[in-house]
Amino acid sequence: MKPFVYVVIMLLTDYTGQAQKKLWPPSIQSVELVMAAGKNDYTIAGSFENNFQIGKQKRLLLGAGIRITVYGASNKDYFTAPASLAKGATGPGILFKERINENLDTIQIGHPRMWMINLMAIMSFRVLPKLYTGFNIDVTGFSFGKMRTVRFIHDGNVTTTEASPARLNLLKIDDNAIGSQNSQFYLLYMVNGKVAIKAFYQLLYVEYKTTEKIQMEKGGFNNRFRNVPKGWGIGLSYHFKFK
């Protein structure tokens, strides 16, 4: 009886392994550390990624990961964040609308600092044997940072209040987004089977919330303010498995 049980277990194990191979395409796991700089701001980001190789040639990679971004800056202005105020509308169509200057108020922060911990989506394509081009973007997560005294500017009048990083991060189209997200357009070159060099252009959404809702024009109230810093960066990644 025991030999029969052993054979059944071996067959089931082999079948399960084969089924998993058919269900999931080959994948690449990697860790990454990058740095970027813009106008009076900087970021340092570390991530863990899992990318599935799609197609017979395995040239397309689709995946997900978790990214921790450290953001710092000096003397930054943050403008009205909600799309309903900033662009006078919501929905996908705001992607093609300009911000309405008369609806924008500003908070000024001398030394903003925050941590973002987000899940991200990734897509890349192999254009040469060792060269990939790709894009990644944070989808959802949380941000943390200290409460800071800020200057609130409305119609040229300046008052002081307090603000801290918006806690919840959630990707939506353009100014519909909530909180802070990181995204990159990049080139990645495989130096060898494990190590890669990465160069990228980075776009951030950075959001602060004041402790109280400050009255805006047209009878609206708002406590969310955003900056959208951009910059170039470089980094290294280490691949646990690469084919």
N, C-alpha and C positions, 0 to 999 in steps of 0.2 A: 504493500500500500504506500509506504513512504517514497519508494522510487517513483511511483506514479505521480504523487503530489509534487515532487521536485520537478519532474518534467513539465507538469502543468504550469507551475510557477515560472519556470524558465521561458516557456512559450508565451505566457501572458506578458512577461517583462519585455521580451523581444518585440512582441506585437505593439505594446504601448510605446516603446521607443521608436518603432517605425512610424506609428501613427503621428507622434509628435513631430518627427522629421518632415512628414508630409504636410502637417497642419501649419507649422511655423517655418518660414524660410530661414536660411543661415543668418546669424546676427553678429554684430561687433559691439563689444563693450569697451568703454574708454573713460578716462578721467582727464580733466582739462583745467588749466590755469591761464587766465588771460588778464591783460591790463589795457585800459583805454583812457584817452584824455581828450577833452574838448575845451571850450572857452570857459576858463575859471572853474572847471570841474574835472573829476576823475572817477574811474571805477576799477575795482578789482573783482574778478568773478571766478568762482570755481564750480565745476559741474561734474556729474556722473551721467553718462549717456548709454543708451542701448539702441542700436540702429539695425533694422532688418534689411538684408540685401535682396532686392527685388529683380526678377527677370533672369533669363538664362545667362546673360553676361554679368549679372550682379552690379550693374552700373548705377542703378537708382537705389538710394538708401532712404528709408522712412523710419522714424523712431521717436523716442521720447526720453526725457531725462529730468533731473532735478538740478537747479542752479541756485547758488548763493551769490548775490551781488552786493558788494559794499560800495556805496555812493558817497562822495564828499564834494564840497564846493565852497566857494567864497563869494559873498555879495551877489546873491542870486535873486531875481524877481520871479514870482509865481503868479500867473494870471488865473482868472475865473475858469474853473474846470468843467462844470456840467455843460453838456452840449446844448441843452435847452436854452441856456443863457449865452454861452460863448458863440454859438452859431445860429441860435434862434430856432432850432429844430432838433429832432432825434431821428434814429433810423439809419439805414445804410446810405441814404442820399446825402448825409452830411459830409461824406468823403469828398464831395465836389463843391462844398460851400466854404466860403471864407469866414474867418472869425469876425464878429461885429465889434469894432473897437470901442464904440460907445457903451457896450454892455460889459466890457472887461474892467474889473478892478484888480488891484495888485497887492500882494504882500511881499515884503523884502526880508530876506533872512541872511544874516551875516555869515554864518558858518553852518549850513545844513549838513547833516550826516544821517544816513540810514542804512539798514540791512534789509535786503529783499530775499525771501526764500520762496521760490516759485517752481512749479512744474512747467516744463517747456515741451513744445513740439518741434521736430527737426525734419528737414528734407534736404538731401544733397545728391549730387550727380557726378560721376567720374568722367571727366573730360579727357584725361590722359592717364596712362597706367599708374602714375603716382600723384596726380593732381585732381582734387575735388573742388567743386563750387557748391555753395549751399546757403541755406537760410534757417534761422531758428528764432523762436519767439516764446516768451513766457505766456502761460495760459491762466494760471490761477495760483494763489498763495497768500503770503502775509508779509508785512513790513514792520520794522521796529526802529525806534530811535527816540532821542530825548525830546522833551518839551522845550521849546525855545521862545524867547520874546521876539516878536516880529513887528515890523512897521506896516500898517494897513493904509493904503493910499486910495482915496476916492475923491474924484473931481478936484485933485490938487490938495485936498486936506489930508493930513497925516495924523493917525492915532496909533497907539500901541496895543497889542493883544498877544495871546500865546497860541502856538501851533505845534503840532507833532505829525509824524508821518501817518498817512491813512493806513489803517491796519489791513483791510481786505484788499486783495488785488484780483481783478477779474478782467480778462481780455474781452473787449468788444470793438466794433468797428470805429476807428478814429477817436474822436472826442467822447464817444459813448463809453469808453473804457473807464474802469474804476480802479483807483489805486495806482501802483507803480509796476511797470513791466520793462524788461530788457529784451532787445532783439538785435540780431546781427546778420549782415550779408557778408559771406566770407569765402576765402580761398584757403584750402588746406593741402599742404604738400607732405607726402609720406617720405621722411628721410630714410627710414628702413622699415622693417616689418612691424615695429612697435611705436616708434616716435614720429610725431608729425609737427610741423610748424604751421601756425595759423595767422593769417592777416585778415582784418575785417573792418567793416564800417558799422558803427553801432548807433542805434536809435533808442533812447530811453523815454519812458513816461514816468515822471516823478511827481507824486502828489502829497501835499500837506493839507491838514485840516485844522482850522482854528477852533478853539475851545467853545466859542459861541458863534451862532449864525449872524453874519454881518449883513445889514440891509443893502440890497442892490437896487439898481434902477428898476422902474416899472413894477414896483411893489413886491419884487421877489426877494427871497432870503437864501443865503448861500454861505457855506463854511469850507468849501473845497477849492483848492488852488493848485495849479499845475505848471511845471516847466517841462520842455521837451528838448533836452540836450542831445547833441550829436557829436560824434568824434571817431577817430581812427584808433585801432588797437592791434596788438600782436599777442601771441601766446604759444604755449606748447600743449600737446596732448599725448597721452600714453595709452596705447591700445592693448588690451589683454588678449584679444584675438583678432587677427586681421588676415583676410585671404583675398 
